[in-house]
Amino acid sequence: MKVCLAVTVMVVVAFAVPLALVVEETARDRAFAGAERQASAVGPVLALTRDRRALQRAVAITQAGAEGRIAVHVPAGSAGSDAAGDTSGGGREALRVGRSRAPRDRLAAARRLGRASTVEVEGGYALLRPIAVAGGEVAVVEVFVPDDEVTRGVATSWMMLAGVGIALVLGSVVVADRLGTRMVRPAERLAGAAHDLGEGALDVRVPEEGPTELRSAAAAFNSMADQVVQLLANERELAADLSHRLRTPLTVLRLNAASLGEGDTADQTRAAVAQLEAEVDRIIGAAREQRAQSPGTPHPVASDAAEVIRERMAFWSALAEDEGREARVAGAERPVRVPVARAELAAAVDALLGNVFRHTAEGTAFSVDLHSGGPGSDAVIVLVSDAGPGIPDPEAALRRGHGDGGPGSTGLGLDIVRRVAESTGGDVRLGRSVLGGTEVRMWLALRDGAGRRDGAGRRSRASRRVRRRLRRPARR
């Protein structure tokens, strides 16, 4: 629209300025042409007589003469008879009829040159028209043209030109707005649909309208969205099929566990098989679910992080006792609500503890600390520390597909933890623990936006205060 406005203004100026000058020049020519006619009306009388009364009557009958704007200058020295019968042979004195405004030198110059000229005088212009009379003399008829006459109608014409120019500019703006709307609105809808698709609204589609290019883009976007939906559906089906294939070896494992007889080891094995079977069923159910929760929306359920940690530590403590590991739990004495589903939080804790058992030697101590700032706090921190060798490249370990820190690792364990933390607006950090090994810090935000980074990559001041306050117990 700005380009169209600029172009229209330039075109209007390019045409309006010359037209305004032409109007001004036309009004000037019209005024002097009228003065020429007034002067020509006195010429026949000068050719017949030099009588003052006759000349006064001839001047008075003209429009300019009646307004006192004509003067007749007859030079001295004329002789002979005139039309009134004056036959005296003596010379005559110079004769002037009417009010003269032109300088004498300009009158003399006009008489000498014998052609009409214009001279600027006070209040306007004077047209000097030489007329030959009997005896070879040259008289001069002076017609005064006021400034108002020269500029008559110019202001009105300029206002009309300005009005037409403004109307053209406004019309171009309206047309450009309509044309721009025809292009901008489809583009805005396409951008909004792309944003909604990125936020997880898989059913969003864009109407194919607007210019050809935007219609093509809308068709490509709709095709892409359909492909994304199909790919997600295929992924869910694949996850369900893979999980379903595990039921056959699980059934054999359950039957074998049932034949182990009595004892703590047999009971623990049967409990582990039952839990594994329940987890597989849960994965199948989640994969079959067609409605996915959009990222960034609040979790429909919450769980007690302290209860989940106590439960999972009770499960892993039996294996820790068999391997001679010292396990410690801190901060899980009172309930701590977090905006994460119980199953997801349990999977994240199991992934962290499983990494400890998988990537550290038997007898390596570990601890789980739960930190909460109490009422009004905006975050909860889960710390899992061990006394192992540590992780050589923490950044690579956090990327999906890289190892968690040991041979044979797929990197999916920390990815599960990261997704659970980021679903609340938090994150996961790796560092050196007070036990000498690896420390995994899972930050769970309790409020919208808590733990998210701003444009400069810094956390909010409230989140930084909580982090400083909660960091101290982790290093005791």
C-alpha positions in Angstrom: 0.0 0.0 0.0 2.9 2.4 0.8 4.4 1.8 -2.6 1.1 2.4 -4.4 0.6 5.6 -2.4 4.1 6.9 -3.2 3.7 6.1 -6.9 0.2 7.8 -7.1 1.5 10.9 -5.3 4.4 11.2 -7.7 2.1 10.8 -10.8 -0.3 13.4 -9.4 2.5 15.8 -8.7 4.0 15.2 -12.1 0.8 16.1 -13.9 -0.7 18.6 -11.4 2.3 21.0 -11.3 2.5 21.5 -15.1 -1.2 21.9 -15.3 -1.2 24.5 -12.6 1.5 26.4 -14.5 -0.5 26.1 -17.7 -3.6 27.5 -16.0 -1.7 30.4 -14.6 -0.2 31.2 -18.0 -3.6 30.8 -19.7 -5.2 33.3 -17.3 -2.4 35.8 -18.0 -2.7 35.4 -21.8 -6.5 35.9 -21.5 -6.1 39.1 -19.5 -3.6 40.6 -22.0 -5.6 39.5 -25.0 -8.5 41.4 -23.5 -6.3 44.5 -23.1 -5.3 44.2 -26.7 -8.9 44.3 -27.8 -9.6 47.3 -25.6 -6.6 49.1 -27.2 -7.7 48.1 -30.7 -11.1 49.7 -30.1 -9.5 53.1 -29.7 -7.3 52.8 -32.8 -9.9 53.8 -35.5 -10.8 57.0 -33.6 -7.1 58.0 -33.5 -6.9 57.5 -37.2 -9.7 60.0 -37.8 -9.2 62.7 -35.2 -7.0 64.0 -32.4 -9.8 66.0 -30.8 -9.7 65.5 -27.0 -13.5 65.3 -26.7 -13.7 62.7 -29.4 -10.9 60.7 -27.9 -12.5 60.9 -24.4 -15.8 59.6 -25.8 -14.0 56.8 -27.6 -12.2 55.8 -24.4 -15.3 56.1 -22.3 -17.4 53.7 -24.4 -14.9 50.8 -23.8 -15.0 48.7 -20.7 -11.5 49.4 -19.6 -12.0 53.1 -20.3 -15.1 53.3 -18.2 -13.1 51.8 -15.4 -10.3 54.3 -15.9 -7.8 51.9 -17.1 -7.1 53.4 -20.6 -4.8 56.3 -21.4 -4.1 57.7 -24.9 -0.8 59.4 -25.6 -0.6 61.6 -28.8 2.8 63.1 -29.5 3.3 66.8 -30.2 4.2 68.3 -33.7 1.3 66.9 -35.7 0.0 69.2 -38.5 -2.6 69.2 -41.2 -6.4 68.8 -41.1 -8.3 66.1 -39.2 -11.7 64.6 -39.7 -13.3 67.4 -37.7 -12.3 70.0 -40.3 -9.4 71.6 -38.4 -7.2 73.0 -41.2 -4.8 75.2 -39.2 -1.3 74.7 -40.4 0.5 75.2 -37.0 2.0 72.4 -34.8 0.1 70.9 -32.0 0.9 70.2 -28.4 1.2 66.6 -27.0 -2.2 65.2 -26.0 -2.9 62.7 -23.2 -6.4 61.3 -22.4 -6.9 59.3 -19.3 -4.7 58.3 -16.4 -1.2 57.1 -17.3 0.7 54.6 -15.1 3.6 53.7 -17.4 7.0 55.5 -17.1 7.7 58.0 -19.9 10.8 56.2 -21.0 8.8 53.1 -21.7 6.2 55.1 -23.6 9.0 56.6 -25.7 10.5 53.2 -26.3 7.2 51.7 -27.4 6.6 54.7 -29.8 10.1 54.3 -31.2 10.0 50.5 -31.6 6.5 50.5 -33.0 5.4 47.2 -31.4 3.3 46.4 -28.4 5.0 45.8 -25.1 4.1 45.1 -21.4 5.5 46.9 -18.5 5.0 46.1 -14.8 3.6 49.0 -12.8 2.2 49.4 -9.3 -0.8 47.2 -8.8 -0.5 45.3 -12.1 0.7 45.6 -15.7 0.4 48.3 -18.4 0.0 47.2 -22.1 1.5 49.8 -24.4 0.0 49.6 -28.0 1.6 51.9 -30.6 -0.9 53.1 -33.3 0.1 55.1 -36.4 -1.8 58.2 -37.1 -1.9 60.8 -39.9 1.3 62.8 -40.5 3.6 59.8 -39.8 3.2 60.2 -36.1 2.8 57.3 -33.7 0.4 57.4 -30.8 0.4 55.0 -27.9 -2.6 53.5 -26.2 -1.9 52.4 -22.6 -4.2 49.8 -21.1 -3.8 49.0 -17.4 -4.3 45.3 -16.4 -4.6 44.9 -12.6 -3.2 41.8 -10.9 -6.6 40.5 -10.1 -7.4 40.3 -13.8 -4.2 38.5 -14.5 -4.8 35.8 -11.8 -8.6 35.6 -12.2 -9.8 32.0 -11.9 -6.3 30.7 -11.1 -6.9 29.9 -7.4 -10.2 28.1 -8.2 -8.5 26.0 -10.9 -5.7 25.1 -8.6 -8.2 24.1 -5.9 -10.0 21.9 -8.4 -6.7 20.3 -9.4 -5.8 19.7 -5.8 -9.2 18.1 -5.2 -8.8 15.9 -8.2 -5.3 14.9 -7.1 -6.4 14.1 -3.5 -9.3 12.1 -4.9 -6.9 10.1 -7.1 -4.6 9.4 -4.1 -7.5 8.3 -1.9 -8.9 6.2 -4.7 -5.5 4.5 -5.2 -5.2 3.9 -1.4 -8.7 2.2 -1.4 -7.9 0.1 -4.4 -4.4 -0.9 -3.0 -6.1 -1.8 0.3 -8.6 -4.0 -1.4 -5.9 -5.7 -3.5 -3.6 -5.9 -0.5 -6.3 -7.5 1.6 -6.9 -10.0 -1.2 -3.3 -11.1 -0.8 -2.6 -10.4 2.9 -5.6 -12.2 4.4 -4.8 -15.6 2.8 -1.2 -15.2 3.8 -2.2 -14.4 7.4 -4.5 -17.4 7.4 -1.7 -19.6 6.1 0.8 -18.3 8.7 -1.8 -18.8 11.5 -2.5 -22.3 10.3 1.2 -23.1 10.2 1.5 -21.8 13.8 -1.5 -23.9 15.0 0.0 -27.0 13.3 3.2 -26.4 15.1 1.3 -26.1 18.4 -0.2 -29.5 17.7 -3.6 -28.7 16.1 -3.4 -31.5 13.5 -6.9 -30.8 12.1 -6.1 -27.3 10.9 -6.5 -26.6 7.2 -6.3 -23.5 5.0 -8.9 -22.6 2.3 -7.4 -22.4 -1.1 -8.1 -18.8 -2.1 -6.3 -15.6 -3.1 -3.7 -15.2 -5.8 -2.3 -18.3 -7.7 0.8 -18.4 -5.6 -1.1 -18.4 -2.3 -3.5 -21.0 -3.6 -0.6 -23.2 -4.4 1.0 -22.6 -1.0 -2.4 -23.4 0.7 -2.7 -26.6 -1.3 0.8 -27.6 -0.4 0.2 -26.8 3.3 -3.0 -28.9 3.4 -1.2 -31.8 1.7 1.7 -31.5 4.2 -0.8 -31.5 7.1 -2.5 -34.6 5.8 0.9 -36.3 5.5 1.8 -35.3 9.0 -1.4 -36.8 10.3 -0.8 -40.0 8.4 2.8 -40.2 9.5 1.7 -39.8 13.2 -1.0 -42.4 12.7 1.6 -44.8 11.2 3.9 -44.1 14.1 1.2 -44.9 16.7 0.3 -48.1 14.9 4.0 -49.1 14.7 4.5 -48.4 18.4 1.3 -50.4 19.2 2.4 -53.3 16.9 5.9 -53.4 18.4 4.5 -53.3 21.9 2.0 -56.0 21.0 4.8 -58.3 19.8 6.3 -58.2 23.2 3.3 -60.0 24.7 4.4 -63.3 23.4 7.8 -63.4 25.1 6.2 -61.7 28.2 3.7 -64.6 28.4 6.6 -67.1 28.3 8.5 -65.1 30.9 5.4 -64.9 33.1 4.9 -68.7 32.9 8.6 -69.3 33.7 8.4 -66.9 36.6 5.3 -68.7 37.9 7.3 -72.0 38.0 10.1 -70.5 40.2 8.3 -71.5 43.4 8.4 -69.5 46.6 10.9 -67.1 47.9 11.9 -63.4 47.8 13.7 -63.7 44.5 10.8 -65.5 42.8 8.3 -62.9 44.2 10.4 -60.0 42.9 10.8 -61.6 39.5 7.0 -62.2 39.2 6.4 -58.6 40.3 8.8 -57.3 37.8 7.2 -59.3 35.0 3.7 -58.1 36.0 4.9 -54.5 36.0 6.6 -55.0 32.6 3.3 -56.4 31.2 1.3 -53.5 32.6 3.8 -51.0 31.1 3.4 -52.7 27.7 -0.3 -52.5 27.9 -0.1 -48.9 28.8 2.1 -48.2 25.8 -0.3 -50.0 23.5 -3.2 -47.9 24.9 -1.4 -44.6 24.5 -0.3 -45.5 21.0 -3.9 -46.2 20.0 -5.1 -42.9 21.4 -6.0 -40.7 18.5 -6.2 -37.4 20.3 -2.8 -35.9 21.2 -2.5 -33.3 23.7 -1.2 -30.0 22.2 2.2 -28.8 23.5 2.2 -26.1 26.0 -1.3 -26.9 27.3 -1.7 -27.7 31.0 -1.6 -31.3 32.0 -5.0 -32.8 32.6 -3.7 -34.6 35.8 -1.0 -34.1 38.4 0.8 -36.4 40.7 2.7 -36.5 44.0 6.4 -36.5 43.1 7.3 -37.6 46.7 5.0 -40.7 46.5 6.3 -41.7 43.1 9.9 -41.4 44.2 9.3 -43.4 47.4 7.5 -46.1 45.4 10.2 -46.4 42.7 13.0 -46.3 45.3 11.3 -49.2 47.1 11.4 -51.2 43.8 15.0 -50.4 43.0 16.3 -50.7 46.6 16.0 -54.5 46.4 18.3 -54.6 43.4 20.6 -52.0 45.1 20.9 -54.2 48.1 21.8 -57.2 46.0 24.6 -55.2 44.3 25.8 -53.7 47.5 24.9 -50.1 46.6 24.2 -47.5 49.2 21.0 -45.7 48.3 19.7 -42.5 49.9 16.5 -40.6 49.5 15.9 -37.0 50.7 13.0 -34.6 50.5 10.3 -37.2 49.8 8.8 -37.1 53.3 5.9 -34.7 52.5 3.6 -34.5 49.4 4.9 -32.5 46.5 2.4 -32.0 43.6 3.8 -31.6 40.1 1.9 -31.1 36.8 3.0 -34.5 35.4 1.0 -37.7 35.1 2.0 -40.4 37.5 2.9 -42.9 34.8 5.1 -40.3 33.0 6.9 -39.2 36.2 7.5 -42.9 37.2 8.9 -43.6 33.7 11.3 -40.6 34.1 12.5 -41.7 37.6 12.9 -45.3 36.4 15.0 -44.0 33.4 17.2 -42.1 35.7 17.7 -44.9 38.2 18.1 -47.5 35.4 20.9 -45.5 34.0 22.7 -45.6 37.4 22.5 -49.4 37.6 23.3 -49.8 33.9 26.3 -47.5 33.6 28.0 -47.7 37.0 29.8 -50.6 38.6 28.2 -52.7 41.4 28.7 -51.1 44.8 28.4 -47.6 43.4 26.4 -45.4 45.8 23.6 -43.1 44.5 21.0 -40.8 45.9 17.7 -39.2 45.0 16.8 -35.7 46.3 13.5 -34.0 45.9 13.6 -30.2 46.4 10.6 -27.9 46.7 10.4 -24.3 47.8 7.1 -24.9 49.6 3.9 -22.9 49.1 4.3 -20.2 46.4 7.3 -21.9 44.8 7.3 -22.1 41.0 9.5 -25.2 40.5 10.4 -28.6 41.8 13.8 -30.2 41.3 14.5 -33.9 41.2 18.2 -34.7 41.6 19.7 -38.2 40.9 23.4 -38.4 41.9 25.8 -41.3 41.8 29.5 -41.9 42.7 30.4 -43.4 39.3 32.8 -42.2 36.7 30.6 -39.5 35.3 29.6 -38.6 31.7 32.4 -37.4 29.4 30.1 -35.4 27.1 26.9 -34.2 28.8 25.6 -32.2 25.8 25.9 -35.3 23.5 24.1 -37.4 26.2 21.1 -35.1 26.2 20.6 -35.4 22.4 18.3 -38.2 21.4 20.2 -41.0 19.7 23.5 -40.6 21.7 24.5 -42.7 24.6 23.5 -41.9 28.1 27.0 -42.4 29.2 28.0 -46.0 28.6 28.5 -48.6 25.9 25.3 -50.0 24.4 23.1 -47.0 25.4 20.5 -45.7 23.0 20.1 -42.3 24.6 16.3 -42.8 25.0 16.4 -42.8 28.8 17.5 -39.2 29.2 15.2 -38.3 26.3 12.2 -39.5 28.3 13.4 -37.4 31.2 13.9 -34.3 29.0 10.4 -34.6 27.4 8.7 -34.9 30.9 10.6 -31.8 32.1 9.9 -29.8 29.0 6.2 -30.6 29.1 6.0 -28.4 32.2 8.3 -25.7 30.8 11.4 -27.0 32.6 14.5 -28.7 31.4 17.2 -31.2 32.3 20.8 -30.5 33.2 23.8 -32.8 33.6 26.7 -32.0 35.9 29.2 -33.3 38.5 27.5 -34.6 41.7 28.8 -34.2 45.3 29.3 -38.0 45.3 31.9 -37.5 42.6 30.0 -39.0 39.6 27.0 -37.8 37.5 24.2 -35.5 38.7 21.0 -35.3 36.7 18.9 -32.3 37.6 15.3 -32.5 36.3 13.6 -29.1 36.6 9.7 -29.3 36.8 8.0 -25.9 36.5 4.8 -25.5 38.5 3.5 -22.3 36.8 3.0 -21.3 33.2 6.2 -19.9 31.8 8.2 -20.9 34.9 11.5 -22.3 33.9 11.1 -21.1 30.3 13.9 -19.0 28.8 13.3 -15.4 27.7 14.6 -13.9 24.5 18.1 -13.3 26.0 18.3 -16.9 27.2 18.0 -16.1 30.9 15.4 -17.4 33.3 13.0 -15.1 35.1 14.3 -13.6 38.3 11.8 -15.6 40.4 13.0 -18.8 38.9 16.6 -17.9 39.5 15.9 -17.2 43.2 14.2 -20.6 43.5 17.2 -22.3 41.8 19.7 -20.7 44.2 17.5 -21.6 47.2 17.0 -25.2 46.1 20.6 -25.8 45.0 22.0 -25.6 48.5 20.4 -28.9 49.9 21.7 -30.8 46.8 25.3 -30.1 47.9 25.1 -31.1 51.5 
